[in-house]
Amino acid sequence: MIIGIIDDFVDFGVGLGRRLSDKHDIIVGTSEDRYVAAATSSTIRSYIQDAENNIRFTSFRETFKEADIIILLYPLDFAVQIARVDPKDIEGKIIISTGSPSVSTVKGGYALKIKKMLPESAKIVTALANIACYKWQTFDEVPDYTVPVCGDDAEAKKTVIKLINEIPGFYGLDAGPLAISELIENLEPLAINIEQINCMRDLTINIK
């Protein structure tokens, strides 16, 4: 399976991709200037070497076109990017929304906003919203995270939960329909608020 990760910061996507690359081919989609920077980054090249070259970079549009599952990771307004993609390249695919591109939430949930822009056959699922992006770059600690997953398509949710369970230390749980995405997305601004008050960083809210 080809997993596409949309990440304009590149390194977060590589960190996530590295955890999935033993079972899947990984594409990290980014903007043109970021693509050039990624190709010359020794840190990112070391990630790719560790992943046995199962990670490659391309543009946003090519990622949507080639991937079977697309993860909207960080930090853009993905609704803008989706508007530029040929709808035929998204038909029937699973789109994983990890939450809002800013600390402010979208009324009703960011995933619902994206759903309105997708072809009817595309399946939107919210997942990984409780995981701080910087955690994807942390390889010196053993993760132990429960990840709530919500969506309206039962088979798509099962696929996403299976994908999450393939990441060592991560456990996906069905959290209900897409309508409750807003509750999950609110975990990120809550974590940021706690960080600011308590002088912390990269806080992840776990569910036990």
QUIFENHU-V496287 format. One line per field, one symbol per residue. burial: + if it has 16 or more other ideal C-beta (glycine too) atoms within 10 Angstrom, else -. Layout:
burial = ???
This chain:
burial = --+++++++++++++++++++--+++++++---++--+--+--+--++--+--++-++-+--+++++-++++++-+-+--++--+---++--+++++++++---++--+++++++-++---++++++++++++-+++-----+-+-+++++-+--++-+++-++--+--+-+--++-+--++++++++--+-----------+-+---
